[in-house]
Amino acid sequence: MSKHNSLKISGGATGKRSVLKRFERIKLLKERGQWKEGQSPIGLPKTKGED
């Protein structure tokens, strides 16, 4: 059975994610110097990724 044309994704399933995972946010904060070792990973500040 084949998929209907309206259900197929054109150009693949790759796209830019607008939400970072927790480990990605910590890595970004470390690079910016805003992360202290031993700090709780719960309740991280909102972080914009690189464009």
Secondary structure, DSSP 4 states (H G I P E B T S, - for coil): -PPPGGGSPTT-S----SS--HHHHHHHHHHHT---TT--STTPPP-----
